[in-house]
Amino acid sequence: HSKYLLSFSAIICPKHTSVINVKTRQLHKQGAGKQGQVLHRSKRGWVWNQFFVIEEYTGPDPVLVGRLHSDVDSGDGNIKYILSGEGAGTIFVIDDKTGNIHATKTLDREEQAQYTLTAQAVARDTNKPLEPPSEFIVKVQDINDNPPEFLHGPYYARVPEMSNVGTSVMQVTATDADDPTYGNSARLVYSILQGQPYFSVEPQTGIIRTALPNMDREARQEYDVVIQAKDMGGHMGGLSGTTEVKITLTDVNDNPPKFPQSVYPMSVSEDKVPGEEVGRLKAKDPDLGDNGLVNYRLIDGDGLGMFELSTDSETREAVIKLKKMVDFETKKTYTLKVEGSNTYVDPQFLAWGPYKDEATIKISVEDADEPPVFVAPSYTFEVEENAPEGTLVGRVHAKDTDVANNPVRYMIPRYTDVEQFFSINSEDGMITTTRPLDRETQAWHNISVSATEIGHHQDTKVRVNIKVKDVNDNAPEFATNNEVLITNVFLILDKDEMAHRQHFTFSLAPEVAHNHNFSLKDNRDSTASVYVLRKGFSRLTQDVYYLPIEINDNGFPAMSSTNTLTIRVCSCDSKDTILSCNVEPYVLPAGLSTGALIAILACIVILLAIVVLFVALRRQKKEPLIVFEEEDIRENIITYDDEGGGEEDTEAFDIATLQNPDGANGFLPRKDIKPELQYPIRPGIGRPAANSVDVDDFIKTRIAEADSDPTAPPYDSIQIYGYEGRGSLAGSLSSLESVTTESDLDYDYLQSWGPRFKKLADLYGTKDCSINDADDGEDS
């Protein structure tokens, strides 16, 4: 029996399905034509090529992929075909009797390009393998079903303006998911749909290049370019995709600065101060950033010295400022030429220059109301001292520089001439004195004069310095109260100015011209020397001498004065060295050491401390300043708590204790001041005995003593003696009331006590006189 292994492949066409047996061949056959030869049978096996199925098939029936057949299959149905592997049973199914394989689903190559399956033939009843399993591949055949895609679009690119033609801008790339190894489905071609004629694209590489020369950013800065990618090599029927590319032209310095105007008119008022702005101008440069920066400078014109130029860092404008003050009356117009140039120049475009421009500035000066101007910056005048009121000092002059030339009025601000030594004529500026001046009091007067136009408020001031010229009106005198030692030279002062070759002359006053103690020598150089005429000056005899000296200044008119020179005699040692000119050495013992002096001072301080302590203790005890043998009862307050029975009770206390023992001799001491005059007690006033207990007599006696005693302090005090008890007939015992009842008392003697008792004398004596005069008037 001969066996054959069938090897086949099948292709499923899109329009019809058929099985094509590609090739059958007899693998091996050995006959018995030769005698004694052993016949051998080869092993059965599968031999086939790959199966192919077209993707995206959308027919109504499943697609027949191919058929499996074994040579052991006799067609009786005893063999069963089994399929396993990727998609077996889901995507691919097999007829177990015939071995036909079908695809039940639409396949997409871009999802999976091929499937690996395993085929096996087994006995239907026993499932025993009749053939060993074998693998085969089903490939999905590609069709052009995916258009090209730009995965990174849209794109943005930059290219300098004025670039040459063909300058690369950027490269764009599209991708196609179709199989690049099968057909032209993934073969792409690039083209430009939008952006011509400015740009072009290479068909095979997708590189975008400039296609037009001299593209100017100032004319157009951005371009929108659309690029297309088409598969199938760009032929008809191919799929395509597009993307957008935004291309921006970057700036280069290809434009010079340009002033919009050739002439710029400006104006400035003549009252403007240096540094103030006059005007601005700016050159336009359409370039950006550093390419558009412009520097300005003044290059010509008659106003170079009057104006200056600076650049505003924010606005990039040229700022014209005033450098010096202008004057309308001097010059009315100025001309300036300004240049604006680029800071940075691109060498590539240097031939396109020059990168600068010029403009002319015409500045007109405007008239302003200016204050008057003095013809001199300051004035210095001289006037003699002691000149009478109204003396002319000098004249100041100011004028109005404006075209109107208004009249000017003058005045002296009071704060510059507080004491008003001067006055000024408001119309002609004549300065005169208001009173005589004294050079020795004030040699210079510095005042200000203000000038104002009539009808205007602006004014200007000028300094006026007035020197008071000296007149010899002061006699020379000693510079200080000279107290000199013997043979000293003394200084002379003359408040007047010394003229050339003028000097002082000295002589002794006539009253001492022939004294025997001192002589004077004129040194003829405005100094003089005093000499002693004898020896043996003793400080114990006379320690100070006074020498009158006459001094003449030899001026015009000549002035002289007599000054006293005090000469003190000093103690000297054996070497004629002055030891002391004071009197203390004669007060203190000679030879006392420092320690002894300190001991003496310490003793004095201790004694003073003891005295102060003693006085303080006495004040605490309230002792009187004058101590008597027995205390004056009138100066003490005796307190007792016994209740008496009136003046009939003579046993409560001893009335004799109220008596002043010092009053018995007619003298009552003062405790503050004792008057110079003493007046005796008037006769006829009885005095009770010392041991008398008659209260009535005692009180009367004390009243009489108080009324008649001018030395009893205080002179205007009221002494009250009050007693209580049954049946007391005593009324008020005031000493003042007693005075009014005693008409025979006379206080005229108070007038002779001096001013300290004037008030008391007026209270008593004058009052009495006025009362008497009134009485006399009524009688008349």
Phi, psi and omega in degrees: 000130176262137179244147181233138174258118184273128175245125184212166174218153183229143176238126180265117179275153183294328189265334179212156182246128179207157178254127181244120174278113186284313187200139170234141179213146177279123184280315187202132176213124177237122180262181180253032182293335178257132185283137177082006181267135182276134178272135179242143179248130180280157180289137179288152176193166179272135173224115176206163174271182180289149172267146179234142175222134183283136180286160173061030177285131187239028180289168182285333185252158175300150184271126176285118181274317181178183182227139176257141180208137178247151182285351176273354181278114181265000178088011180267001176084012180276350181255138178239133180263135181239138180237131177221164180122199185294121176077004180292132180087340180248304179267317182248134176232150182235142173278114188292346179268312184268336183084010178286134181252128178238149172262121185267351182231158176286131182257149179234117183297328183289341175274313176209123187278334181206162181230138178255122183236161178235131181246144180209142177251127181230161175288137186292322185277331183247349183059024177276138180297130175265336178223150175292148180294150179220144180269148171216163186243134172252113179265139176271119182277130186286146168233161182280084182241008180233124178281161176293149180227140172263108188283340187245014180279166355287162185249153179230133183220157179228143179213138181297145175294162181061025178288154179289159177295136180092003177294127182293133178261305176188173177240134176247147183224133176249156178240149179232126184284351179289165185287116180287348183266355183235113176069203181251019185298329182249014178270113189256150176225132183259145176212163181255126180262331181216138180122001174278149006265018187279328184224160176222166180225140177285129187298323186271327187257338183078017178280127179266133181228158176288142183240356184229134180279160173056043173287121188258123179296324180295335177274316177206132188256327186237147179225138176255115184247137178245125181248137179245140173242128184232135179271190185060027178068018179085002181284170180296140182096348179285156177271155184220158174221153184232161174213159182252137178237122178260114185252128180245133176275124177274158189275145168229158181281084180245009181229127176282157175292154183214126175283131179297332180237151176272335180228133178241114176276138176220165179216154179214139178278147184289348179269004177287147181261157179303141182101344179282148183283139178258317181184177181222153172209158184213133174271136182268134176224114184289350179290163185253158173060221181297335179293337182258004179291139182233132173258140182243150174202151176274128185244344183194168176124159181277001179252017182297327180276347184256340184229159177223162185234139174221167182246129175286120185292337182269311183268351182058039178257152173275124184251122177266124180237158180281127179264321176226155179293139179257159182230121182297322183288338180270310182212132188259340182221151176223153179234136177229146173242126183244143180242136175241125184224154178289143178285319182242134180237130179279120181301334180296332182245024182297328180290346180276356186290190007280151182264060178201164180209160182233153176213158181250137178245127177248117183250124177255138180269127180264141180287138178231155179285100183263151176290163178299160181237127176286145182288342178232146179291334176201164182232144175229122180237164176232145177212141182285145176291156181067010177294144184292165178301138179091004179294135181288128178263313181173182182227136173251153182219131175230154181223155177274117182277353179288167180296327182294330179051059181287154177296155185244141176242145185245153174201158177254117176300130186298331182290345175267346177221073188298318183275003174054057175284338188229158173224159182227142175285122187294341184263318185251356176078017179285127179257129179229163178275153177256348177194165180299145180254150180242115181295325182291336177276315179208114185277332180232143174237118180251110183237171175238149176239131181253136178241133183225139175287146177292128179086005180230158183260346181286139179222166176223151185238153177224148180275133178236120179253121184245121178262131177270116181283144186280142170236139183288086182237014178228129177283149177293156181204169176296144180295325176220176173289087190293125171234103190246160172276166182298133179077010176285156174260137184247163183258149181240143180235130172234119184294340177282161176285142179275125177283171180296131181063017176271138180214168180268148172240147185234147174202156177286146177299149184304326184289343179238017183297332184246031178287159185258010183254317187224154172228162183233136178239122176281120181278356178059026173226036182067020173228163178216155180239141179252132181238152176270146182259353181212173177249172173082036173290132181240132178288334180288328179282308179202122183259349181225136175234144180245123185239109177288132181232134179261130183240134180236135182266355178057029179270191179230112355287156182291139179235140179220161178206155178252125181237147182261126177261123179269123181245122181251138178272128183244156177274141183228162175266190184293341179262016180062027174271130183290126178265311182200146174245010181260172183267353184299322181301336179273347179271317182270143178298145180286146175088006178288132179275172178295321178297320179294319179297321179294321179297318179297315179297323178296320178297318180297318180296320180295316179299317179298320179296321179296317180297315180297320179295320180295317180296321180295319178294321179295323179293325178294325179278354179058044177282145175292159180290329179247124185259128177254172179297320175233144184291144176287121185295333182294340183266004182240156176246118180259121181253129175219151185255009181280140177262114183271175181256028178089197184285349175282340180274110181252009184250353183293321178204167181271113182294342182292340179290341178281347181280144178266113181296334181284342179284350182291328180268009175082012180233123176245114184290146174274150176250358174241297179219140178256121181296156181290323184267140176244132179245130180288157178290138183294139179290164176094355180262117181289158179229124182291162179291162184294329184261011182290144179244016178282105184294320182298314179294323182296318181293317179299317180300317181293326177294318180296319180295318180294323181290325187261354183263108180284349184266358182281121180272157339281157188292331182251021180279160180250118179259125185241130175241110182244134177232148178237154181155166181287135173075019180285128180264000185283133175261214178289133181248032181296136178292328179291320178295326179294324181298321183291339181268343180263101183282347183272000180279138182233122181249027179292336182294346179294338181294334183270002182275355177103179184294337182291339181249016183294319181298318180292321179295321179293325182292323185264303187290310184295320182298321180293320181296316181297324179291320180295318179300322179295319179297318179297323180296319181292325180293321181289000000 
